[in-house]
Every structure is written in C-alpha cells, then in structure tokens.
Amino acid sequence: MFEVMMTLFLLVLVGYAAGKLGYLGGDFDRQLSRLVINITCPALILSSAMTGTLPDRRFILPLLAISVITYVVLTTVAFLLPRYLTKRKADEGAIGFALMFGNVGFMGYPVVASIFGHEAVFYAAVLNVVNTFTVFTVGTMLITGKSEVGKSRFEKKVLYSTPMLAAYLTMGIVALEIDNIPEAVSQPLTMLGNITVPAALLIIGSSMSQLPLRSLMGNLTVYLTTALRLVILPLGVYYLTRALDFSEFVVNINTVVIAMPVATYGTILCLKYEKDTTMITEVTFITTLLSMLTIPVLVMLML
C-alpha cells in the first residue's frame, strides 16, 4: 500500500516540478482538467465494467444507501463543527466544505483502483453520484453562507454531466449483466481511461506549484480540519456503517472514498461566488500532501 501511494505521490511531485518549470499551469491545466473530467474519467468509469469480469450488481443499492447515510452525517458535522475550529466567521463555510467533501474524481478513482482493482472504480462511481449531488446543493450553501442561500441555485445540468452519465450507464450495464461488449468499444475506452490517473495527479501537483510559500505551512485551524477530514471522520463513518451491518467490502470502499483530501470543487465554488479562497486553498494543499501517509495507514487498519 505504501508503494502504491508513493507511486501516486511521485506523479504529484512530477506535476509540481512541471508546474514550477512552466510545462504545466494556467490555461493548459484548465484544458487538461476539462479533458480529464469530461472525457478520460467517464471512459475510466465505463471501462471498469468492461474488464472481463463484471462488478457485482448486488452492491449497487448498498453503495447508494451507505453513501446517503454518510453524507447525512457529514452534512450535520459540516454545519455544526466549523464554529469551534475557527474564530473567523468567514472561514466557517470553507471549513465545513472541507470536512464534508473529498476529492473523489481526481484522487478517489486512482486510489480505489490501486487498492481494490480496476473494476472497483465502478463502486466509487456509484458512491460519487450522491457526492456530486450534495457538492452542488449543500456544498454551495456552505460556501455562499446561510444568509445568501437564495443567491445559490442548484444547477440541474450537473446531474447530466459526462461523468454522471457514465456512472448511470455503467450501473445499467452491471445491473443488466451486459458482458458481451465488443473489444472495438471496450479497448478504446480502456485506453482513454488509463490517461485519467497520471493526468489527474499531474494536475494536482501543478496546482500545488502555484500556491504561495505561506500556504505550505498551514496553521492550527488547517491542521485540525485536516485531522478531521483525513482520520477522525473516515474512522467515525467506518465504525458507524459497520455497526449498521453493511458488508465489509462496501464499508471499506466507502471509507477510502471518504478519506480523500479536500475536493477541488471548493476552490472553484469560492471563485464562482467571489469568496476568499485562502482557507480552502491551504486545507486542500495540506490534506492532499498528508493523505499520502494517512490513506495507507487507514487501509492497513481496515484490511
């Protein structure tokens, strides 16, 4: 597991160096991010059901159920806890978002595939359906603030984005047990999907290279938020869902997804609604860096 995370971390370092040297960054990062989100990541999700052995369709409903329960718990935490972590009212929304949402698309899929196998990307995609819905409803509410809820509108097109459509289609393939997809379709999708992991990690490294040096240090609030996001909340969700008698495999997949560093959507939403990005940027960087250590330890405790 440490070897897997070290491999991923080295790709992040390459992205960081490439960003510093000018090979990555700016418009190139934005275009590459669009390519990953809208083309290679959906291909990765679809190809997860085309590996020769279909994922188990019996896990679809339990995964959706455990995800709903998880985000009900995380929503409660996100609205109640931030006031005790910072004295700055303006930072409470960013901290709540950081506690609630992990980077499933860019980090979750590569890590889950590395730990559980390529077909497990399908299970992560099922979990991400609930994640995506709550990011653009509850997440937007957290970033904009309770007093500005009326200004934030849920964009329904998110539910019909390319990654979500890929998740729906893949669930249909698995549910109907369609296992005779021709290689002329599966091989190009697999090749496209294989771009996702290195490209996503290079983008993360490049985005880190654009941060000011002060962001690399963090502060007490950032580290408390990081401990909650990477360790305490994943372990809490793990023991809660085990107590609710979900299968060990479903619990493990869900816990790994929850243990991801802060979702990059937080920064995007702050920029969109003209909020201060300092806190969300710092906690995103620190959680991404420290997750290279916490995820292997968490997996060793579970497996």
C-alpha positions as CSV (number, residue, x, y, z in Angstrom):
1,M,0.0,0.0,0.0
2,F,2.8,2.4,0.8
3,E,4.4,1.6,-2.5
4,V,1.1,2.4,-4.3
5,M,0.8,5.7,-2.5
6,M,4.4,6.5,-3.1
7,T,3.9,5.9,-6.8
8,L,1.0,8.3,-6.8
9,F,2.9,10.8,-4.8
10,L,5.8,10.7,-7.2
11,L,3.4,11.6,-10.0
12,V,2.2,14.6,-8.0
13,L,5.8,15.7,-7.5
14,V,6.4,15.4,-11.2
15,G,3.4,17.7,-11.7
16,Y,4.7,20.1,-9.1
17,A,8.1,20.3,-10.8
18,A,6.5,20.6,-14.3
19,G,4.4,23.5,-12.9
20,K,7.4,25.2,-11.5
21,L,9.3,24.8,-14.8
22,G,6.4,26.1,-16.8
23,Y,5.4,22.9,-18.6
24,L,2.1,22.9,-16.8
25,G,-0.1,25.6,-15.3
26,G,-2.6,28.2,-16.3
27,D,-4.8,27.6,-19.3
28,F,-3.1,24.2,-20.0
29,D,-4.1,22.9,-16.6
30,R,-7.7,24.2,-17.1
31,Q,-7.9,22.5,-20.5
32,L,-6.3,19.3,-19.2
33,S,-8.8,19.3,-16.3
34,R,-11.7,19.6,-18.7
35,L,-10.3,16.7,-20.7
36,V,-10.0,14.5,-17.6
37,I,-13.4,15.4,-16.1
38,N,-15.4,15.2,-19.4
39,I,-13.6,12.5,-21.4
40,T,-11.0,10.3,-19.7
41,C,-12.7,10.0,-16.3
42,P,-16.1,8.9,-17.9
43,A,-14.1,6.5,-20.0
44,L,-12.4,5.1,-16.9
45,I,-15.8,4.6,-15.2
46,L,-17.3,2.9,-18.3
47,S,-14.2,0.7,-18.7
48,S,-14.5,-0.5,-15.1
49,A,-17.5,-2.6,-16.3
50,M,-15.5,-4.0,-19.3
51,T,-12.6,-5.8,-17.6
52,G,-13.9,-9.3,-18.5
53,T,-15.5,-9.7,-15.1
54,L,-18.5,-7.6,-14.3
55,P,-18.7,-5.8,-10.9
56,D,-21.2,-7.3,-8.6
57,R,-24.6,-5.7,-9.2
58,R,-25.7,-6.6,-5.7
59,F,-23.5,-3.8,-4.3
60,I,-25.3,-1.0,-6.2
61,L,-28.1,-0.4,-3.7
62,P,-26.0,-0.9,-0.6
63,L,-23.4,1.6,-2.0
64,L,-26.1,4.2,-2.7
65,A,-27.6,3.6,0.8
66,I,-24.3,3.9,2.6
67,S,-23.4,7.0,0.7
68,V,-26.7,8.7,1.6
69,I,-26.2,7.8,5.3
70,T,-22.6,9.1,5.1
71,Y,-23.5,12.4,3.7
72,V,-26.3,12.9,6.1
73,V,-23.7,12.5,8.9
74,L,-21.1,14.7,7.1
75,T,-23.8,17.4,6.5
76,T,-24.5,17.6,10.2
77,V,-20.8,17.8,11.0
78,A,-20.2,20.5,8.3
79,F,-22.8,22.8,9.7
80,L,-22.1,22.3,13.4
81,L,-18.4,21.8,13.9
82,P,-16.6,24.7,12.0
83,R,-17.6,27.3,14.6
84,Y,-15.4,25.5,17.1
85,L,-12.5,25.3,14.7
86,T,-12.1,29.0,13.8
87,K,-12.8,32.4,15.2
88,R,-13.3,33.8,11.7
89,K,-17.0,33.6,10.7
90,A,-16.0,34.0,7.0
91,D,-14.0,30.8,7.1
92,E,-16.7,28.5,8.6
93,G,-18.3,27.7,5.2
94,A,-14.9,26.7,3.7
95,I,-14.1,24.6,6.7
96,G,-17.5,22.9,6.5
97,F,-17.0,22.2,2.8
98,A,-13.5,20.7,3.6
99,L,-14.9,18.5,6.3
100,M,-17.7,17.2,4.0
101,F,-16.2,16.6,0.6
102,G,-13.2,14.6,-0.6
103,N,-11.6,14.7,-4.0
104,V,-13.3,11.6,-5.4
105,G,-12.9,12.4,-9.1
106,F,-9.2,13.2,-9.2
107,M,-7.8,11.2,-6.2
108,G,-10.6,8.8,-5.3
109,Y,-10.7,6.8,-8.6
110,P,-7.0,6.3,-8.9
111,V,-6.6,5.3,-5.2
112,V,-9.6,2.9,-5.3
113,A,-8.3,1.3,-8.5
114,S,-4.9,0.9,-7.0
115,I,-6.2,-0.7,-3.8
116,F,-9.2,-2.7,-4.9
117,G,-8.6,-3.3,-8.6
118,H,-9.8,-1.6,-11.8
119,E,-13.3,-2.8,-11.5
120,A,-13.7,-1.1,-8.1
121,V,-13.8,2.3,-10.0
122,F,-17.4,1.3,-10.7
123,Y,-18.2,1.1,-7.0
124,A,-16.5,4.5,-6.4
125,A,-18.6,6.0,-9.3
126,V,-21.8,4.8,-7.6
127,L,-20.7,6.5,-4.4
128,N,-19.9,9.6,-6.3
129,V,-23.5,10.0,-7.5
130,V,-24.6,11.1,-4.0
131,N,-21.3,13.1,-3.6
132,T,-21.8,15.1,-6.7
133,F,-25.4,15.9,-5.9
134,T,-24.5,17.2,-2.4
135,V,-21.5,19.2,-3.6
136,F,-23.7,21.4,-5.7
137,T,-26.5,21.7,-3.2
138,V,-25.2,21.5,0.4
139,G,-21.7,22.4,-0.7
140,T,-22.9,25.6,-2.5
141,M,-24.9,26.5,0.6
142,L,-21.8,26.2,2.8
143,I,-19.6,28.3,0.5
144,T,-22.1,31.1,-0.1
145,G,-23.3,31.2,3.5
146,K,-26.7,30.7,5.1
147,S,-27.6,34.4,4.7
148,E,-27.1,34.1,0.9
149,V,-28.8,30.8,0.3
150,G,-31.3,32.4,-2.1
151,K,-28.5,33.5,-4.3
152,S,-27.2,30.0,-4.9
153,R,-29.1,27.8,-7.3
154,F,-28.6,24.1,-7.9
155,E,-27.6,23.6,-11.5
156,K,-29.5,20.6,-12.7
157,K,-27.2,20.1,-15.6
158,V,-24.7,18.7,-13.1
159,L,-26.8,15.6,-12.8
160,Y,-26.4,15.1,-16.6
161,S,-22.7,15.9,-16.8
162,T,-20.5,13.4,-18.7
163,P,-19.1,11.7,-15.5
164,M,-22.6,11.3,-14.1
165,L,-24.0,9.9,-17.4
166,A,-21.1,7.5,-17.5
167,A,-22.0,6.4,-13.9
168,Y,-25.6,5.9,-14.8
169,L,-24.7,3.9,-18.0
170,T,-22.2,1.8,-16.1
171,M,-24.8,1.0,-13.4
172,G,-27.2,-0.1,-16.2
173,I,-24.5,-2.3,-17.8
174,V,-23.8,-4.0,-14.5
175,A,-27.5,-4.3,-13.4
176,L,-28.4,-5.9,-16.7
177,E,-25.3,-8.0,-16.7
178,I,-24.2,-7.0,-20.2
179,D,-20.9,-8.7,-20.7
180,N,-20.6,-9.0,-24.4
181,I,-19.4,-5.5,-25.3
182,P,-17.2,-5.8,-28.3
183,E,-13.5,-5.0,-28.0
184,A,-13.8,-2.3,-30.6
185,V,-15.7,-0.3,-27.9
186,S,-14.0,-1.6,-24.7
187,Q,-10.4,-1.2,-25.7
188,P,-10.5,2.5,-26.8
189,L,-12.5,3.3,-23.6
190,T,-9.8,1.4,-21.5
191,M,-7.0,3.3,-23.3
192,L,-8.7,6.6,-22.7
193,G,-9.5,5.8,-19.1
194,N,-5.9,4.9,-18.4
195,I,-5.0,8.5,-19.1
196,T,-7.0,9.6,-16.0
197,V,-4.7,8.6,-13.2
198,P,-1.4,10.2,-14.4
199,A,-3.2,13.3,-15.8
200,A,-5.2,13.9,-12.6
201,L,-2.1,13.6,-10.4
202,L,0.0,15.8,-12.6
203,I,-2.8,18.5,-12.4
204,I,-2.8,18.2,-8.6
205,G,0.9,18.7,-8.5
206,S,0.8,21.6,-10.9
207,S,-1.9,23.4,-8.9
208,M,0.2,23.0,-5.8
209,S,3.1,24.7,-7.5
210,Q,1.0,27.8,-8.0
211,L,0.4,28.3,-4.2
212,P,2.4,30.8,-2.2
213,L,5.0,29.5,0.2
214,R,2.9,30.5,3.2
215,S,0.2,28.0,2.2
216,L,2.7,25.2,2.5
217,M,3.0,25.9,6.3
218,G,-0.7,25.9,7.3
219,N,-2.0,26.9,10.8
220,L,-3.8,25.3,13.7
221,T,-7.2,25.6,12.1
222,V,-5.9,24.0,8.9
223,Y,-4.3,21.1,10.8
224,L,-7.4,20.5,13.0
225,T,-9.5,20.4,9.9
226,T,-7.0,18.1,8.2
227,A,-7.1,15.7,11.1
228,L,-10.8,15.5,11.0
229,R,-11.0,15.2,7.2
230,L,-8.3,12.5,6.8
231,V,-8.5,10.5,10.0
232,I,-11.3,11.2,12.5
233,L,-14.3,11.4,10.2
234,P,-13.3,8.4,8.0
235,L,-12.9,6.3,11.1
236,G,-16.1,7.5,12.6
237,V,-18.0,6.7,9.3
238,Y,-16.2,3.3,9.2
239,Y,-17.4,2.2,12.7
240,L,-20.9,3.7,12.2
241,T,-21.5,1.9,9.0
242,R,-20.0,-1.4,10.3
243,A,-22.5,-1.1,13.2
244,L,-25.3,-0.6,10.7
245,D,-24.4,-4.1,9.3
246,F,-23.2,-3.1,5.8
247,S,-20.9,-5.6,4.2
248,E,-17.2,-5.2,5.0
249,F,-16.4,-4.6,1.3
250,V,-19.0,-1.8,0.9
251,V,-17.8,-0.2,4.1
252,N,-14.1,-0.3,3.1
253,I,-14.8,1.2,-0.4
254,N,-16.9,4.0,1.2
255,T,-14.3,4.7,3.9
256,V,-11.5,5.0,1.4
257,V,-13.5,7.4,-0.7
258,I,-14.4,9.5,2.4
259,A,-10.7,9.6,3.4
260,M,-9.7,11.6,0.3
261,P,-8.2,15.1,0.6
262,V,-10.4,18.1,0.2
263,A,-12.3,18.3,-3.2
264,T,-11.0,20.9,-5.6
265,Y,-14.6,22.0,-6.2
266,G,-14.3,24.0,-3.0
267,T,-11.9,26.4,-4.6
268,I,-13.9,26.5,-7.8
269,L,-17.1,27.4,-5.9
270,C,-15.3,30.1,-3.8
271,L,-14.1,31.7,-7.0
272,K,-17.5,31.5,-8.6
273,Y,-19.3,33.2,-5.7
274,E,-16.4,35.6,-5.0
275,K,-15.4,34.3,-1.6
276,D,-12.0,34.3,0.0
277,T,-10.1,31.2,-1.3
278,T,-7.2,31.4,1.3
279,M,-8.6,28.8,3.8
280,I,-9.9,26.4,1.2
281,T,-6.7,26.5,-0.8
282,E,-4.5,25.9,2.3
283,V,-6.5,23.0,3.6
284,T,-6.8,21.5,0.1
285,F,-3.0,21.5,-0.2
286,I,-2.2,20.2,3.3
287,T,-4.8,17.4,3.1
288,T,-3.5,16.4,-0.4
289,L,0.0,16.2,0.9
290,L,-0.7,14.4,4.2
291,S,-3.2,11.9,2.6
292,M,-0.2,10.2,1.1
293,L,0.6,9.0,4.6
294,T,-2.9,8.7,6.2
295,I,-4.6,6.6,3.4
296,P,-2.1,3.7,3.6
297,V,-2.4,3.7,7.4
298,L,-6.2,3.8,7.2
299,V,-6.2,0.9,4.7
300,M,-3.9,-1.1,6.8
301,L,-6.3,-0.7,9.8
302,M,-9.2,-1.9,7.6
303,L,-7.8,-4.7,5.5
